[in-house]
Amino acid sequence: MKTYQAIIFDLFSTVVHWNPEKIPTFLWEKKVLKSTNLITYRELGEYCRLFSFEKYHRACIEVIGEITKKKSEENIEISCVERFKTILLQLNVSEPDTLSRLATRLASCHMKILANATTASQTHILELRKLKNSYKLGLLSNFDDAQTAHRILKEKKLGHLFSSIIISDEVGIRKPAAEIFSVALDSLETEARETLFVGDSWEEDIVGAAKFGMDSVWINPNRTRPEKKGIKHPFKKQIFCIPSIQKLSGLIEQLT
């Protein structure tokens, strides 16, 4: 029998969900792409004359690929504003004030679209409220714009449910780095052995938490059969699997 004092959740795809249908599209090389690139390009206004959308889009693809690789290899966070600065520098926009102003404008435009594409299920909110009665709840998320993450939580009326909210953009490191799990536990004033982590990414959430000494719950809608709730893994900590967080309180009752 296990006794938990706290539960830490990943934010996206666990508590809040993306609605891809709300992401704008454009035609590129005979394919329809879901992306904010065309909208952010138009946000440049008069600066669009400096380079074509084709050059802008290709620069976005190249820079995002490089940044994604760097984040993964070094477990560091690179902010959305820094990403757009790098894109603009590659397009020869280098005057400091202009670079900073445009990058901030593009990041704000990009994040507004992403925020508007999020939803929060009422059944999930009810589950969180139920869990809050018995456990300290924390949030730990990899996201490159903390201001937008907090705004999403406020607009979805979720922020007050968590005693601690840690966004990678605020600390400069990302899951699965041990340091960010340590920050989250310190913020909740709890220990790894008495904390349950809930997330949807196997490598970032589940492996990261297990290596740090936490039991975890893998949210995976594709594994719904009861006999698959417990999964084989090379770690000493317990790992469980459920299709959504609305099943979480039932699982915890079984464990405790």
N, C-alpha and C positions, 0 to 999 in steps of 0.2 A: 504494500500500500504506500502511495506517494502523497506527500503534502507539499503543495505549492503555495508560495506567498505572493507571487507576482506573475504576470503574463505580459510578454512583449510581442507586439505585432509589427509586421511589415505594413506599410501603408498601401501601396498600389497592388491591385489584383487580389488583395486580401480584405482590407477594410473598404477601400474605394476602388472602383473599377473604371477602366477606360471604355469609352464607347467609340470604336473606330469609325462608325458611320458619321460622326461629327467632325472628323478630320477632313479638311478640304482636299480636293483632287486636282490633278492636271495631267495632260497628255504629254508623255515623254518617250520618244523613240517607239511610237505606236503602242505604248503601254500606259495604262491609267495608274498613276502613282498617288498614294495618300501621303501628303506631306504639307508642311507649312511654308515650303520654300518660295512658292510663287507669291503668296501673301506677304511674306517678309521682304521679298525683293521689291514689291510695289511700295512697301513702307519706306523705302529709301528715298522716294520722291524724286527731287531734282538730281540726286546722285545716281539714279539709274542710267543717266547718260554716260557715265564713266565706264560701264561694262554691260554686256548683254546678260539677259537672264540665263542663257546657256553657260556662260563663264561663271556666273554666280552659283548656279546649281551644281556644276562640276566641282567648284571650290568647296561647297558645302559637303558634298559626298566625300571628297578627299580628306578634309579636315576632320569630319565626324569619324571617319574610319581610323585616322591616326589617334584621335583623342580616346575613342573607345578602346583601342589597343593599349594605350598608355594607362588608362583607368584600370583595365583588367590585369595588366602585368604588375602595376605598382600599388593597387588598391587605394588610389588617391582620387579625390573629387576635383573636377575642373568645372567651374561654374559656367552657366549658360552664357553669361556676358563675356567671359573669357573665350568661349568657343566662337562667338560672333566676332570678337576682336581678331582672332586668328584668321577667320575667313576673310575679313575685310583687309587685313594686312597682306594676305595672299593676293588680293585684288588691287594692291598698291594704294589703299587708303591708309595713310600713315601719320597725317597731322594729328597730334595727340588729342586735342579737344574734339575734333571732328570724329576721330576713331572712337573715343569714349562715348560721345553722344549718340552716334549711330548704333553702336553695339548695344547700348542700353535700350534704345528704341526697338531694335530688332528682337532682343531677348524678351522685352515686354510684350510685343506682338505675338511672338511664338508661344509664350507661356499663357497668354490669355486664351488662345485657341485650345491649348492642352487642358487648361482648367475647365473650360466650357464643355470639354469632352468627357468629363468625369461624372460618375453617378455613385450614389450611396444607397444601398438597399435598406428599406425599413426593417426587414427581418434581421439583417446584420446589425443594425443599430440597436434593436431590441435585445439581441444576443449580447452585445457589448455592455448594455445597461445592466443586464442580469449578472454578467461576470463581475462588473464593477462593485456589486454588493458584497462580494467575497474576496476579491483580489485587487492588488494594486495593478493598474494597467499602464503599460508604457508603449511608446511607438518608436520604431527605429527604421529609417527608410533611406535608401540610396536615391537621392534626387538632387539635381544640380541647380535648383533655385529654391532656397528655403522660404523666401517670402511667398512664393506661389503655393508651396506645400501648406503653409500656415493659413493662407487665404482659403484654400480648398477645404481644410478642416473647419474653418469658421463658417463658410457658406453652407457646408453640409451638416452643420451643428454637431460636429464630432469632437472638436478640440477639448471640450470640458470633461470628456470621458477619460482622458489620459492624465495621469499624474506626471508623466515625463514624455517629452517629444524631442527626439534627436534626429536631425536631418543631416545627411552627409555634407551638404554644402556649408553647413555651419561649423563643422569640425575639420573639414579638409581630407577626411579619409572615408573609405567605403567598406561595406561588408564585402568579403568575409574577413577583413582584417580584425585581429583580436582586439586592437585598441578601441574600435568603435563599439564593440560589445561591452568592453569595460566601462566606457563612458556611459552607456545606457544603464548598466547595473548600478554604477555609482549614483547616477541621477535618481534612481528609484530606491536607493539605499537597501539593496537586496543582494544576495549572492547567487552565483550561477546554479548551484545545486538545488536551490529552492525556487527557481524561475523556469517557466515554460516559454519557449519561443515559437511563434506562429508565423509562417511565411510560405510563399509559393515558389521561390527559386531554390532548387536543390543545392547548387554550389554556394550561392551567396547567403542564403538564409539557413538552410538545414545543416549543411556541412560546416559552415562557419560557426553556428551555435553549438553543434556537437563537439567540435574541436575545442571550444571555449568552456565546455563542461555543462552545457544546458541540455535538458530533454527538449524535444521539439515536435511540432505538428506540421506536416507538409500538406498544404492546401493544394490538392490536385483533382480537379473535376473529372479527370479521365480514369481515376481509380476509385470506383464507388462500391465495389463488392466488399462486404464486411471482412472476409478473410484476408483482404489486401490492406487493411488498416495498419497492421504491423508489417514493416518491410525489412528485408535483410540489408545489412550495412556493416562496414568494418569498424564502426565506432562503439565505444563502451556505453554511451548514453542511449536512452530510449528514443526512438523516432516512430511517430504514428502518422497515419495518412487518412484524411477525410476530404470529401468533395468541396466543402465550404465551411466558413466559420459558424454558420448556424447550427452545425453539428458539434461545436466545440464543448459547450457546457455538458452535453450528454457524455462525451468521451471522458472529460475530467471527472465526472461523477463515477464512472466506471473505474478510473485509476485511483481515486481517493476513497 
